[in-house]
Amino acid sequence: MSDPHDDRMGRQDGHHYDAPESKEERNGKSWAYLVLGTLVLLLLILIATGTVQIFPT
């Protein structure tokens, strides 16, 4: 017989909730988003200055 507390943790699709992220995992994601944001900003600046052409003529 299953534990009644397990039913509360289940979602509608039958999967259980994920465990909270560790501090290292959160910190790693922060660095990854920072690098990704920097690359996007750099690309936008290059497009705005005309160094990178979106539609070559």
N, C-alpha and C positions, 0 to 999 in steps of 0.2 A: 504494500500500500504506500502511496506517495505521501510526502509530508505536505500538509495544507499550506505551509508557508511558501513552498515552491510555486504554487499557483499564483500567488501575489506578484512574484518576481517575473513571471512570464509575460511576454507581449502577445499581441493578437496573432502574430505569425508563428508563435511557438518558441521563439528564441529567448534566451535569458539576457538580462542586461549585462553589458560589458563591465569589467572591473574599472575603477578609476585609474586614470593615467598616473604614472610615477612622475616625480619631479624631473628626472633626467629625460623622460620621453617628452614632457611638455616643453622643456628647455630646448631639446633638439628640434621640435616643430617650430618654435619661435625663431631659431636661427634659419631654418629652411624658408620660412615665410619672409624673413628679412632679406635673404639673398634673392628670392624670387621677386619681391617688390622692387629691389634695387635694379635687377635686370630689366624689369618692365619699365621702370622710370628711365633708365638709360636708353632703352629702345625708343620710348616716346620722345625723348630729347633729340635723338638722332633723326627721327622722322620729322620733327618740327623744324630742325635746322636744314633739312634737305640732304643730309649725308646719306640717308637710306631712303630710296625712292619706293613708294608703294606701287605707283603706276608709271613705269618707265615710258618715256616719250620717244 
